[in-house]
Amino acid sequence: MASKPPFSRANTSGNSNCQWNGGIPCSPDRSRLAADVVVSAIDPRTLFGRLVAHPSTRQVLARMDRSPTALPPEVTHLGLAGEVPVLPVETVLHGDPLVVVRTNGTAPPGQAAWTILRRARRAGASAGDILDVLGSRGLDLRAHVVTRIDRSASQIVDETAGSPYGLAWSGTNTLYARAGTASPVEGLFCVGAAAHPGAGLPFVGLGAALAAQLIGPAERVRG
Ligand SMILES: Cc1cc2nc3c(=O)[nH]c(=O)nc-3n(C[C@H](O)[C@H](O)[C@H](O)COP(=O)(O)OP(=O)(O)OC[C@H]3O[C@@H](n4cnc5c(N)ncnc54)[C@H](O)[C@@H]3O)c2cc1C
């Protein structure tokens, strides 16, 4: 049987300086919506640094600030035509930079859409055009490229206002640096790459499941 969630209103327990007020600023006019529960899927540093001012979130911010951000790989999307090599959905080309080739993009008939991820381990390993890097690894696509889009790591972080890879692993302390699912603000939960249990689709999904478990089932509405 559905039970009522243990929240009456997201609140800040008598903190007069708080900007939370049981609601969140909502675009585009920044008006506020009352809410029993809020699940935030944005970078907790943005949430607690800019959107929710609450003294007890300072510790969360301080812990996160000690951990560096994990940058995503550089990404190149390629539109290819002609006799393109046949590769499986994902091919990993080991070395520095590490290159991952994904071939399962959607393209018009007779063409192909590939995504190339490049991650350098040492400074300078990312120098040079990715098509040249691929050529030097035996995968020469230069004659097949009809269109391409390049996205640097910092562009991707800017686009999603936070790294989709969350916090860089720096030993077991990273486990405690990520924002917990239940935040110090009652009724406010954190999910996503920089929250527990971490980045990557399986972990982000697990974090969402944890939040759902903590919140509990919705009250059944009788018709
Ligand atoms: C190129 C690339 C390849 C990847 N490949 C894999 C893979 O093969 N397998 C895997 O498991 N993981 C992969 N990942 C990682 C995975 O995509 C991320 O870990 C996961 O998507 C993070 O989920 P998220 O919800 O935290 O963040 P996101 O998916 O980035 O979603 C956050 C959303 O919040 C929005 N947002 C941010 N700030 C605000 C704000 N203030 N107000 C409103 N909205 C806001 C952003 O616009 C964005 O839409 C890959 C990531 C990249 C970049």
The ligand as a MOL file (V3000), in Angstrom:
LIG
                    3D

  0  0  0     0  0            999 V3000
M  V30 BEGIN CTAB
M  V30 COUNTS 53 58 0 0 0
M  V30 BEGIN ATOM
M  V30 1 C 31.2180 12.1550 -24.3430 0
M  V30 2 C 30.7150 11.3790 -23.1650 0
M  V30 3 C 30.5960 10.0000 -23.2690 0
M  V30 4 C 30.1350 9.2660 -22.1850 0
M  V30 5 N 30.0090 7.9160 -22.3070 0
M  V30 6 C 29.5150 7.1990 -21.2700 0
M  V30 7 C 29.3190 5.7850 -21.3840 0
M  V30 8 O 29.5780 5.1870 -22.4210 0
M  V30 9 N 28.8510 5.1180 -20.3140 0
M  V30 10 C 28.5380 5.7340 -19.1460 0
M  V30 11 O 28.1030 5.0850 -18.2130 0
M  V30 12 N 28.6950 7.0880 -19.0120 0
M  V30 13 C 29.1690 7.8170 -20.0300 0
M  V30 14 N 29.3500 9.1750 -19.9110 0
M  V30 15 C 29.0950 9.7950 -18.6020 0
M  V30 16 C 27.6210 10.0050 -18.3800 0
M  V30 17 O 27.0500 10.5690 -19.5450 0
M  V30 18 C 27.4530 10.9770 -17.2070 0
M  V30 19 O 28.1290 10.4710 -16.0580 0
M  V30 20 C 25.9880 11.1730 -16.8470 0
M  V30 21 O 25.2610 11.5940 -17.9830 0
M  V30 22 C 25.8870 12.2470 -15.7780 0
M  V30 23 O 24.5240 12.4490 -15.5260 0
M  V30 24 P 24.0390 13.7710 -14.8130 0
M  V30 25 O 22.5530 13.6670 -14.7340 0
M  V30 26 O 24.8100 13.9810 -13.5600 0
M  V30 27 O 24.5010 14.9640 -15.7370 0
M  V30 28 P 24.0450 15.4050 -17.1870 0
M  V30 29 O 23.6340 14.2350 -18.0060 0
M  V30 30 O 25.1490 16.2860 -17.6620 0
M  V30 31 O 22.7200 16.2620 -16.9050 0
M  V30 32 C 22.7510 17.4520 -16.1380 0
M  V30 33 C 21.7080 18.3660 -16.7530 0
M  V30 34 O 21.4870 19.4380 -15.8520 0
M  V30 35 C 21.3590 20.6250 -16.6250 0
M  V30 36 N 21.6990 21.7450 -15.7280 0
M  V30 37 C 22.9100 22.0620 -15.1960 0
M  V30 38 N 22.8040 23.1480 -14.3900 0
M  V30 39 C 21.4930 23.5190 -14.4110 0
M  V30 40 C 20.7550 24.5690 -13.7760 0
M  V30 41 N 21.3370 25.4430 -12.9290 0
M  V30 42 N 19.4360 24.6510 -14.0340 0
M  V30 43 C 18.8230 23.7630 -14.8600 0
M  V30 44 N 19.4810 22.7440 -15.4910 0
M  V30 45 C 20.7920 22.6380 -15.2630 0
M  V30 46 C 22.3400 20.4570 -17.7680 0
M  V30 47 O 22.0100 21.3010 -18.8440 0
M  V30 48 C 22.1390 18.9760 -18.0810 0
M  V30 49 O 21.0970 18.8030 -19.0160 0
M  V30 50 C 29.7860 9.9350 -20.9800 0
M  V30 51 C 29.8920 11.3240 -20.9030 0
M  V30 52 C 30.3560 12.0410 -21.9870 0
M  V30 53 C 30.4540 13.5410 -21.8910 0
M  V30 END ATOM
M  V30 BEGIN BOND
M  V30 1 1 1 2
M  V30 2 1 2 3
M  V30 3 2 2 52
M  V30 4 2 3 4
M  V30 5 1 4 5
M  V30 6 1 4 50
M  V30 7 2 5 6
M  V30 8 1 6 7
M  V30 9 1 6 13
M  V30 10 2 7 8
M  V30 11 1 7 9
M  V30 12 1 9 10
M  V30 13 2 10 11
M  V30 14 1 10 12
M  V30 15 2 12 13
M  V30 16 1 13 14
M  V30 17 1 14 15
M  V30 18 1 14 50
M  V30 19 1 15 16
M  V30 20 1 16 17
M  V30 21 1 16 18
M  V30 22 1 18 19
M  V30 23 1 18 20
M  V30 24 1 20 21
M  V30 25 1 20 22
M  V30 26 1 22 23
M  V30 27 1 23 24
M  V30 28 2 24 25
M  V30 29 1 24 26
M  V30 30 1 24 27
M  V30 31 1 27 28
M  V30 32 2 28 29
M  V30 33 1 28 30
M  V30 34 1 28 31
M  V30 35 1 31 32
M  V30 36 1 32 33
M  V30 37 1 33 34
M  V30 38 1 33 48
M  V30 39 1 34 35
M  V30 40 1 35 36
M  V30 41 1 35 46
M  V30 42 1 36 37
M  V30 43 1 36 45
M  V30 44 2 37 38
M  V30 45 1 38 39
M  V30 46 1 39 40
M  V30 47 2 39 45
M  V30 48 1 40 41
M  V30 49 2 40 42
M  V30 50 1 42 43
M  V30 51 2 43 44
M  V30 52 1 44 45
M  V30 53 1 46 47
M  V30 54 1 46 48
M  V30 55 1 48 49
M  V30 56 2 50 51
M  V30 57 1 51 52
M  V30 58 1 52 53
M  V30 END BOND
M  V30 END CTAB
M  END
